[in-house]
């Protein structure tokens, strides 16, 4: 029998105990139940990733009575968690304990793929968390393009000059220690990494907002809302590619039957051009009444006016793990109910830019008063 996932805490017996009492009364025989099954994950991301990728377990946690240490576990009322078999050590509730999330629980124990918040975060990160982040070669130094990094000079022109150089591609643009001022947006359309000398050693300082530079001419919340045009999109450093959903370049098949959120098997009109291990996007359009977004949120959040009739409003990315005649199985569960009214389709995933990003530096802005959410 394989050992349980070590990221999970073992099943533990909850005991009733006055929180002010530092140790159990000696006449009570409290104990740990034998942990032979996986229960609540202390770290949901790590538990999901372990289950997906597998691994070698050195020790079966059920043999070591591994304590569960996440905040909030067993802290409802007077409960604490028994940590070891000495009957003398209990995990105290944290001082900032609050009621757990109805969808997530204290530390993920209520999560499942059919809930309103179903995302599996174990796929986050470089190469979906499957590979270590590589060290790309340095292909250029920002100082060679006129950057000063003295926190006085505006180095925007040096950034633009360097990123416009055809030789600055497929590697890292190095920013030596210093503070580099940036006052305009950088729109990058190539595979390039911005690399500093380390956190706090290299800083890109942005003293202005996008509204300061480009103005406010429209807003998703409507005119006169005082909401920034940039509340939901773009920034000062952007990598741009073409839309990965295009009927003439990426379309593979229609989804031919509805499924509920959390499903992994889809019925499709064709599997031509698909293969196991291939990344695909499941594309959903709103039918015009805002029902897709409202359904995705279980009716708890109304659809915005701009979302009604929006195309490609959900683009669920997953690898194909299995396939057969007229069906595919996805590695990641579907994050929304699929209705045929949403025009569900399967598209190829064809990213235009890879091996790009930011590492080993700090991005800083001046402190400003928080204006409130949107």
N, C-alpha and C positions, 0 to 999 in steps of 0.2 A: 504494500500500500504506500503510495507516495506521501511524503511529508507535506503538511499544510504549507500554504504560502506564508513565509516568515514575516511578511508585512502585517499580517492580521494578528490581533491580540487573541489569546486563548479564551474560551468560554469560562467565565468566572462567576462564582456564586455571589449574588448581592446580599448584603446583610443590612438590617435596620440598626442604626447606631446614631445616638445623639451626636451631632457634629462637634459639640464642645468637648466630648470625651476623647482624649488622645489615644486610648487603646481599648480593645474589647474587654468586656468583663471576663474574668478567668473561668467562670463556670459555664460559659457558652462555647460550644465546639463548632466554630466556623471553619470552613474548608474551601479549597479550590476544587471545582469539578474538573475531571480529566478533559483536556482540550484536544479532541480528536477531529474537530471540524473547524473550518474557517468561519469566523464570525465577524465582528465589526472591524473594519480597516482603520488603523491609526493614521494612515496616509493614503487617501483614496487614489491619488495619482500613482503612487508607487505600487499600490495593490493592483490597480488596473493594468499597469505596465508589466508587472510580474506575471499576471495571469495571461497576458497576451503574448509575451516573449518567452516565458518559461525561464528556467534557471536551475542552478544546483543549490540544494539546501544542505548546509553543513550539519545543522542540528534541527531535530523536530521540536518546534516550540512547545508541544504538549508535554515533552519530557522535562523541560526546564521551568515550567510555570511562568512563562514570560508575562510580565505585567502589561496591562493596557494603560497607556499614559496620556491619551489625548484629552484635552479639556472637555468637561461636561459629561463624560461618561459616568453613569451611576450617580449623578449629583442631583437627582430629582427628589425633593423632600429631604429625608435624613439618610439617604443611601450613600455608602462609600464602596470602594472595591477592595476586595481582599487581594493582597499582592503575593504573599508567600504562605507556606504551610506552617510557619512558626506561630500563627495566630496573634502576631504582635504588630504587624505593619499594615497600615491602611493608607490608600491614596486619598488625600484631602481634596475637596472640591476647590477649584480656583476661586479667588476672591471676585473675579469679574464674570463668574458663571451667569449665563443667560439661557433662556429656554431654547431648545434646539430648533432648527429649521424643519418645517413640515415636509419639505421635499428632500432635504439633505441629512437631517438628523444632527447629532452632535459632531460626528466626524465621518459622515458618509454611510452610516449603517442603513439609512432609509433610501439611499439612491438605488434606482434601477432604470433600465433603458426605456421603460414605458412611462416614466414620470414626466412632469412638465419641464424639468431641468435635466435632460437625459445625456448631455454631452460626455463623452469618454475622453478625459483630458490626457490619457496616457499617450495619445498620438501627437501631443504638442511638442514643439521644439524641432531642432534640426533633423532632417530626414526622418521625421515622425518618431524620433526617439530611438530609431533602430541602429543608428551609427553614431560614433563619436564625432564631435565637431572637428573638422580638419584645420590644419594651420596652412593658410594659403600664402604663397610667396608674395613678398613686397615687390610691386612693379613701379612705384613712384613715391616720392616724398613731397608733401604739400609745400614745404619750405622752398623747394626748387621752382615753384610757380608763383613765388612772391609773398607767401604767407609769413606773417611776423609772429603770431601767437603771443602777443604782448598784452592782451586785454585792452588795448587802446586802438590799434589799427583795425579797420573793417576788412576782414579777410574774405569777404564774399567773392570778390573778383578772382582771388587765387583759387578758391574752390571751383568756380565755374570754368576757369582756364584749365585746371587739371582734369576735370571731368569731361572736358571737350576734347582732350588729347586722345587720339585713337590708340596710343600706346598704353593708356591707363585703362586696362581691361583685363579680365580673367585673373584677378589677383587682389592685392591689398594696396590701397592708397594710405601711406603711413603719415600720421600726424604726431610729430615729436612732442615732448612735454611742453605745455604752454596753454594759454587760453585764447581760442580762436573765435573772433566775433563773426556772427552770421546774421545778415539783416534781410536776406531775400530767400525765397524757397529754392531748393535744389531739386530739379526734376531729372532723375537719372534713368537712362534707358539702356543700361549695360550691366554686365556681371562684374561688379566691383564692390569691394569691402572697404569700409572706412575703419581703420584700426589706429587706436591710440597707444600710448605708452603704459596705460593702466588707469584704473579708477582714481579720480582725483589728480592724476598727473597730467592727463590731456583732457581739456574741457572745451566743448563747443558751447559758447555762450550766446544766447539769442535774446537780445534786449528789447525786442518788439514783438507784437502779436501779428498774426496774419491779417487781422482787421486793420491794424495800424498801417500795414504796407499796401494792402490791396483793396481795402474798403469793404463795406457791407452792402451788397446790392440785392441780395435775395436771402431767404431763410426758409428752411423746412417748416418752421412754425408760423410762417406768414409775415407779411410786411408789418412793421411797427412793433414786432415782438421783442426787440433788443436781444435776440438770440443770434450768435455769430453764424455766418454762412458756413463756417468751418467746424461746427459742433460735431458733425457726423462724418467728416471726411477731409482728406488731404492734411498736409502738415508742412513743416519746413524742410524735411528731408524725405523725398518720395522716390520709390522705384516704380516705374510704369511699364506695363506691357499691354497687349491687346486683350480684350474680353475673352476669357476662356470658354465661353458658351457662344458658339456661332453655328448656325444650321448648315452652312456650306463647308465647314472645316471640322467640326467636332461631333456632330450628331451621329449617334449609333442606333438608338431604338426608342420606341415608346414603352412606357410601363402600362400594362394592359389590365391590371386589376388593382383595386384599392387595398391598402394595408394600414394597420395601426402603427403608431409610433412605437419604436422598439423592435420592429420586425427587421429581419436580415435577408429574407428571401423575397425577391421581386419576380413577378411574371412579366416577360418582355416580348415585344413583337419579333425580335430577332436577336441572335447572339453573334451575328457576323461582325468581324473586326474586334471581338472581345477575347480576352484570354485570362486565365487564372493568374493572379499577381498583378494585374494591370490596375492602375488608378483610374477611376471614373467619377463623374459628377452626376448626381441625381438632381435634375433641374425642375423647380416648381414655380409656376406663375400664379399670381392672384387672379381670380376670375372676374374681378371688377368691383366686387362688393366689400373687399377688405376681409373676407372670411378666412383666408389663409393665415394671416398674422394673428387674428383673434383665436383661431383654432389652435395654433401653435402655443399660445399662452393660456389655453383653457378658459378663454373668455375673461381673463383677469386684466387684460390690457387691450383697449380698443385699437383698431387699426388707424394709422394716420392717413390723412386725406391723400398724401402723395403715394401711399402704399397700395391704394385701391387700383387694381388693374396693372400693377407693376410687374414687369417681366423678370424672370430669374431671381425672384426675391429670396428664395432658398436654393442654395447650391451645395448639396451635401456631398462631401468628398470621401471616398472609401476605395480600398482595394477590393477586387473580386477574389473571394476565397474558394468558391466552388461554382460550377455552372453545368447546365445540361440543356436539353432541348426546350427552349422557351422559358428558361429561368436562370437567374444568377443569385448567388449568395454573397452578401456584402460582409466585409470584415467588421465594419462599424455599424451598429444599429441605426436605423432611420430616426432622425430627430424630430420628425413631424408626421402627423397622419397624412397619408397620400390619398387624395380623392382624384378621380379622373377629371373632375372639373378644374383641377390645378394644372392640366396639361403636362403630366409627369413624363420626363424624358431622361434617357441615359446619354451622356456626352463623354467624349474623351477628355482627359485632363492633359493639357499641353502647355505647361508654364513656359513663358517666353524667356524669363530671366531666372537663373539659378546661381548659387554660390555668391550671394550678395547680402549685405547687411552692415551691422555696426558692432564693433567689439572693443573692449579695453579702453573705454573713455567715458566721460561724464557729459551729459547734456544739461545745461542749466538755464533757467529763466529768472527774471527778477520776481520777487514776491509781489503778488497782486491780490486784491480782495476777491474771494470766491463769490461770483455773482448768483449762484444758485444753479440747480440742474436745469439746463436748457430753458 
